[in-house]
Amino acid sequence: MKEVLLGKSGLTGSELCLGTMYFGIKVSEEESFRLMDYYYDQGGRFFDTANKYATWVPGFSEPVGEYMLGRWIKSRGCRKDVVVATKMGFPYGDVPQGLSRQLILQEVDKSLTRLGLEQIDLLYAHCDDYNTPQEETLEAFHSLIKAGKVKSLGASNFQTWRLAKSNLLAQEKGLTPYSCLQARLSVLWPKVNSNFGRQLPASVDVLDYCKHENVALLCYSPLLQGFFGRTDRTIPEEYNTPQNQEIVRLFRQEGEVQNLSANTLVISWMRSQGFIPLITGSTIQQMKENMDSLSCSVSPDCDDKIKDLYYPHQE
Ligand SMILES: NC(=O)c1ccc[n+]([C@@H]2O[C@H](COP(=O)([O-])OP(=O)(O)OC[C@H]3O[C@@H](n4cnc5c(N)ncnc54)[C@H](OP(=O)(O)O)[C@@H]3O)[C@@H](O)[C@H]2O)c1
């Protein structure tokens, strides 16, 4: 698996990042370790978690994800080889939502303890905070970089203008900018005004911003729960449009021609667009299909048709 530069941070991460949101929760810790071993053995070195994983699942009111990832890293003795990304800013338990200085310092110390690490490679603001001045947030993050507790910064679920404003401010004040954006992004565009709760889908203009400002774009929920390649799930209602149905048909048809799961080709196509997909799975078979995306691509004809539907037409 190739390493790719994460924006202007100087840090690199694997071209497929492993999402561990339900590891140790919906997937047992033992099976999760097998899935992480599988990813690692194929060359994967980029792991994604968050301080709140997954406290919204009944029976898991305390965070589990960071502890679990920390235990795996320790047991495999691979700290020096891996890039660890975590996030803070969403509410959980008695921790409120926000990016105030006090919350940032408090949550990062807790994450370091849970992970059992001295440094977080990539720290995301999990969501924006319109009530805290952006300068306060950026200064707090920068102080953590200076202290060696964090190596680089990312934003998640940010509107384009807020990300652009933050990064301009960082440049002006000599603070660390966000070098990555983690956004809800697949090969289908959601219907206008779809509601995903606190999750913010990527927009056409955020793609443009990231490309031109060299901000790495990491895509969460790229498979929309895997429905492209399975018969027990259907296209989510928020994505059910004639244009999207045609894109799904193209991926499935191409999958039949190449004898591959449409999920494999979806991940492969997203990678070919310069995005970094967050892959995950609850079985080795799913992980295998997702990682097989490294060695395949859609045909040029199919690629043209998908691009035509996916990208807005420009003069
Ligand atoms: N920044 C944020 O706000 C945010 C939000 C959400 C997620 N994330 C990150 O993004 C990662 C991925 O998100 P996600 O879980 O929503 O991703 P997803 O790709 O939409 O869905 C993953 C689920 O799809 C199914 N699946 C995966 N591969 C499959 C395959 N090859 N064939 C059939 N089914 C397959 C599995 O469901 P079953 O287990 O039910 O079979 C799997 O748990 C998370 O782990 C987390 O790190 C970040």
The ligand as an SDF file (V2000), in Angstrom:
LIG
                    3D

 48 52  0  0  0  0  0  0  0  0999 V2000
  -15.7740   12.1330   11.0970 N   0  0  0  0  0  0  0  0  0  0  0  0
  -16.9700   11.6290   11.2900 C   0  0  0  0  0  0  0  0  0  0  0  0
  -17.9050   12.3300   11.6990 O   0  0  0  0  0  0  0  0  0  0  0  0
  -17.1980   10.1670   10.9830 C   0  0  0  0  0  0  0  0  0  0  0  0
  -18.5110    9.6720   10.8890 C   0  0  0  0  0  0  0  0  0  0  0  0
  -18.6950    8.3240   10.5820 C   0  0  0  0  0  0  0  0  0  0  0  0
  -17.5770    7.4980   10.3850 C   0  0  0  0  0  0  0  0  0  0  0  0
  -16.3170    8.0080   10.5050 N   0  0  0  0  0  0  0  0  0  0  0  0
  -15.1120    7.1330   10.2790 C   0  0  0  0  0  0  0  0  0  0  0  0
  -15.2580    6.4830    9.0180 O   0  0  0  0  0  0  0  0  0  0  0  0
  -15.1410    5.0660    9.1820 C   0  0  0  0  0  0  0  0  0  0  0  0
  -16.0470    4.3570    8.1830 C   0  0  0  0  0  0  0  0  0  0  0  0
  -17.3820    4.7950    8.3590 O   0  0  0  0  0  0  0  0  0  0  0  0
  -18.6440    3.8500    8.1210 P   0  0  0  0  0  0  0  0  0  0  0  0
  -18.5930    2.6740    9.0440 O   0  0  0  0  0  0  0  0  0  0  0  0
  -19.8460    4.7160    8.1340 O   0  0  0  0  0  0  0  0  0  0  0  0
  -18.2990    3.3370    6.6230 O   0  0  0  0  0  0  0  0  0  0  0  0
  -19.1570    2.6080    5.4850 P   0  0  0  0  0  0  0  0  0  0  0  0
  -18.1600    2.2190    4.4630 O   0  0  0  0  0  0  0  0  0  0  0  0
  -20.3120    3.4330    5.0370 O   0  0  0  0  0  0  0  0  0  0  0  0
  -19.8270    1.3600    6.1920 O   0  0  0  0  0  0  0  0  0  0  0  0
  -19.0970    0.3240    6.7640 C   0  0  0  0  0  0  0  0  0  0  0  0
  -20.0330   -0.8620    6.9450 C   0  0  0  0  0  0  0  0  0  0  0  0
  -20.4380   -1.3230    5.6670 O   0  0  0  0  0  0  0  0  0  0  0  0
  -20.4170   -2.7390    5.6290 C   0  0  0  0  0  0  0  0  0  0  0  0
  -19.3360   -3.1490    4.7060 N   0  0  0  0  0  0  0  0  0  0  0  0
  -18.0510   -2.6840    4.6660 C   0  0  0  0  0  0  0  0  0  0  0  0
  -17.3840   -3.2670    3.6630 N   0  0  0  0  0  0  0  0  0  0  0  0
  -18.2430   -4.0940    3.0400 C   0  0  0  0  0  0  0  0  0  0  0  0
  -18.1310   -4.9690    1.9360 C   0  0  0  0  0  0  0  0  0  0  0  0
  -16.9980   -5.0940    1.2560 N   0  0  0  0  0  0  0  0  0  0  0  0
  -19.2320   -5.6750    1.5730 N   0  0  0  0  0  0  0  0  0  0  0  0
  -20.3980   -5.5630    2.2290 C   0  0  0  0  0  0  0  0  0  0  0  0
  -20.5750   -4.7780    3.3040 N   0  0  0  0  0  0  0  0  0  0  0  0
  -19.4880   -4.0210    3.7000 C   0  0  0  0  0  0  0  0  0  0  0  0
  -20.1680   -3.2140    7.0640 C   0  0  0  0  0  0  0  0  0  0  0  0
  -21.4480   -3.2630    7.7030 O   0  0  0  0  0  0  0  0  0  0  0  0
  -21.8850   -4.5200    8.6060 P   0  0  0  0  0  0  0  0  0  0  0  0
  -20.8970   -4.5830    9.7220 O   0  0  0  0  0  0  0  0  0  0  0  0
  -23.2720   -4.1530    9.0650 O   0  0  0  0  0  0  0  0  0  0  0  0
  -21.8540   -5.7270    7.7120 O   0  0  0  0  0  0  0  0  0  0  0  0
  -19.3420   -2.0570    7.6080 C   0  0  0  0  0  0  0  0  0  0  0  0
  -19.3930   -1.9700    9.0100 O   0  0  0  0  0  0  0  0  0  0  0  0
  -15.4910    4.8180   10.6560 C   0  0  0  0  0  0  0  0  0  0  0  0
  -14.9200    3.6270   11.1460 O   0  0  0  0  0  0  0  0  0  0  0  0
  -14.9180    6.0480   11.3220 C   0  0  0  0  0  0  0  0  0  0  0  0
  -13.5270    5.8650   11.5490 O   0  0  0  0  0  0  0  0  0  0  0  0
  -16.1140    9.3240   10.7830 C   0  0  0  0  0  0  0  0  0  0  0  0
  1  2  1  0
  2  3  2  0
  2  4  1  0
  4  5  1  0
  4 48  2  0
  5  6  2  0
  6  7  1  0
  7  8  2  0
  8  9  1  0
  8 48  1  0
  9 10  1  0
  9 46  1  0
 10 11  1  0
 11 12  1  0
 11 44  1  0
 12 13  1  0
 13 14  1  0
 14 15  2  0
 14 16  1  0
 14 17  1  0
 17 18  1  0
 18 19  2  0
 18 20  1  0
 18 21  1  0
 21 22  1  0
 22 23  1  0
 23 24  1  0
 23 42  1  0
 24 25  1  0
 25 26  1  0
 25 36  1  0
 26 27  1  0
 26 35  1  0
 27 28  2  0
 28 29  1  0
 29 30  1  0
 29 35  2  0
 30 31  1  0
 30 32  2  0
 32 33  1  0
 33 34  2  0
 34 35  1  0
 36 37  1  0
 36 42  1  0
 37 38  1  0
 38 39  2  0
 38 40  1  0
 38 41  1  0
 42 43  1  0
 44 45  1  0
 44 46  1  0
 46 47  1  0
M  CHG  2   8   1  16  -1
M  END
$$$$
